[in-house]
Amino acid sequence: MIRKASVMYVYQDKFAEYKKRHDELWPEMEQVLKEHGVSNYSIFLHEPTAMLFAYLEAESEEMHARIAQTETCQRWWAYMKDIMQTNPDNSPVSEAMKEVFHLH
């Protein structure tokens, strides 16, 4: 099991829409995540900076990396691109974070 953390950025006027879309997460997106070994997934919003902090646990880096190649994930990215910073392929602008402490 691995732990992953990253930051992303939502547009200031889209906080409510971002939350709404995740409250209504597509069942097929949830299925893709679970089929690729993802669990304990949380996203937090820091409103003053519009920064999203994402944390998840996954079975392996390889399984997690394969999510991006699914048709469902690519549709999700396209669906989200109007409310957050994205790359040319519609993936969210995301910066991986290095773990420096873990209390088990």
C-alpha positions in Angstrom: 0.0 0.0 0.0 1.3 3.5 -0.9 0.1 6.9 0.3 0.0 9.8 -2.2 -0.7 13.5 -1.7 -0.9 16.3 -4.2 -2.1 19.8 -4.6 -4.4 21.1 -7.4 -6.1 24.4 -8.0 -9.8 25.2 -8.4 -11.1 28.6 -9.7 -12.1 30.9 -6.9 -15.7 31.2 -8.1 -16.1 27.5 -8.6 -15.8 26.1 -5.0 -19.5 25.1 -4.7 -19.5 23.6 -8.2 -16.4 21.5 -7.5 -17.9 20.2 -4.3 -21.2 19.5 -6.1 -19.6 17.5 -8.8 -17.7 15.4 -6.3 -20.8 14.9 -4.2 -22.3 13.5 -7.3 -19.3 11.5 -8.4 -20.1 9.2 -11.3 -20.5 5.6 -10.2 -18.2 4.5 -13.1 -15.5 6.9 -11.9 -15.7 5.5 -8.4 -15.5 2.0 -9.9 -12.4 2.8 -11.9 -10.7 4.2 -8.7 -11.6 1.1 -6.7 -10.6 -1.3 -9.5 -7.2 0.4 -9.6 -6.6 -0.1 -5.9 -7.5 3.3 -4.6 -9.0 3.7 -1.1 -9.2 6.3 1.6 -9.4 9.2 -0.9 -10.0 12.7 0.4 -9.8 16.1 -1.1 -9.6 19.3 1.1 -10.0 22.9 -0.1 -8.0 25.8 1.3 -10.3 28.6 0.3 -7.8 31.6 0.7 -5.5 30.1 -2.0 -8.1 28.0 -3.9 -5.7 25.1 -3.4 -7.0 21.6 -3.2 -5.1 19.0 -1.1 -5.7 15.4 -2.2 -4.7 12.4 -0.2 -5.3 8.7 -1.2 -4.0 5.3 -0.6 -3.4 2.9 -3.5 -2.2 -0.7 -3.9 0.7 0.4 -6.1 2.1 3.2 -8.2 1.6 1.2 -11.3 -2.1 0.5 -10.7 -2.6 4.2 -9.8 -0.8 5.4 -13.0 -3.2 3.3 -15.1 -6.2 5.3 -14.0 -5.2 8.2 -16.3 -5.5 5.9 -19.3 -9.1 4.9 -18.7 -11.8 6.4 -20.9 -13.8 7.2 -17.7 -11.0 9.2 -16.2 -10.4 11.1 -19.4 -14.1 12.0 -19.6 -14.0 13.1 -15.9 -11.0 15.4 -16.6 -12.9 16.9 -19.6 -15.9 17.4 -17.3 -13.8 19.2 -14.7 -11.7 21.4 -16.9 -14.0 24.4 -16.8 -13.7 24.7 -13.0 -10.0 24.1 -12.3 -6.5 24.6 -13.7 -5.8 21.9 -16.2 -3.0 20.8 -18.6 -3.5 20.6 -22.4 -4.7 16.9 -22.0 -7.4 18.1 -19.5 -5.7 16.5 -16.6 -5.6 18.7 -13.5 -2.6 20.8 -12.8 -1.2 18.7 -10.0 1.9 18.9 -7.9 3.0 15.7 -6.0 3.9 16.2 -2.4 6.7 14.4 -0.6 5.8 12.6 2.6 8.0 13.9 5.5 6.1 12.4 8.5 3.7 9.6 9.2 2.3 8.6 12.5 1.1 5.0 12.4 
